[in-house]
Amino acid sequence: MKKHFVTFASSDLERSLLRIKLQAIESGAFDHIHCFTEHMLTPEFYQHFARHLRLGTHGFGYWCWKPQILLQTIQKAEEGDLILYCDAGCEINAGGNDTLEAYFNDADKSDDGFAVFQLEASHSDPDQFIEERWTKEDLFVHFGVSPSDPIRTSNQIIGTVFLFRVGKKTSELIGEWLETYYTSFDLATDKPSKIKNLGKFNEHRHDQSIFSLLIKRRKVKIRSVSEIESSESDRFNTEKVQPIVAARNKQFSFLSRKKKQFWKFTRKVRRVFS
């Protein structure tokens, strides 16, 4: 059983991609590291979605590449392998490997092979992150979620970070995620819902809304997103057990107190590969 790390950044964010790649290498937690750009997508996929896969578009094509790169990684993996996906803006903390191992174990032992993180609302607004606020009605109808289904009032699962075990069940879910883009691309976009939104709808969460609804039909291990959130001052504290920080760091460098450590490591990597 091998452990894989997967992420993606469009070519204008390659510095961010390099940063998280080096963090993944430094952690020593992965047997294989897959860092995709648009140039690594299959020609068939790229041709089909070319008009959406443009720099400056929301999510570089409303994140349609996300299930695609996961399926491409699955093709290189063996059944039973474990995969961690993180958005390229996240941080990997080498000091949190024991906790990361627990997350991998969650995915390995999960009935349907996923370990995911769920948003948590504040006490002042308990409905802050429920699906009805962040998913347009067209998508609910597409997946057959009735107005009385409790899924609507459950907190959304994030698409920023998740883990899964390679196998038939997880491949089917990711395939269904991708198929939604092929058959009904507008379900991932900001295009207004054709069917009137119910409840206190705020805005649509694109790929995350699709992923969250698909996940909630499965038996998966769910943890609180608070485990991978952190304040700015703690974002790369290697003394903490937090292995992943769900963030949107588009910069190459770490916090100033970590810069010397970072450049020392990059010089070491260059010597190894030179």
Secondary structure, 3 states (H helix, E strand, C coil): CCEEEEEECCHHHHHHHHHHHHHHHHHCCCCEEEEECHHHCCHHHHHHCCCCCCCCCCHHHHCCHHHHHHHHHHHHCCCCCEEEEECCCCEECHHHHHHHHHHHHHHHHCCCCEEEEECCCECCECCCCEHHHHCCHHHHHHCCCCCCCHHHHCECECCCEEEEECCHHHHHHHHHHHHHHHHCHHHHCCCCCCCCCCCCCCCCCHHHHHHHHHHCCCCCEEEEHHHCCCCHHHCCCCCCCCCEECCCCCCCCCCHHHHHHHHHHHHHHHHHHC
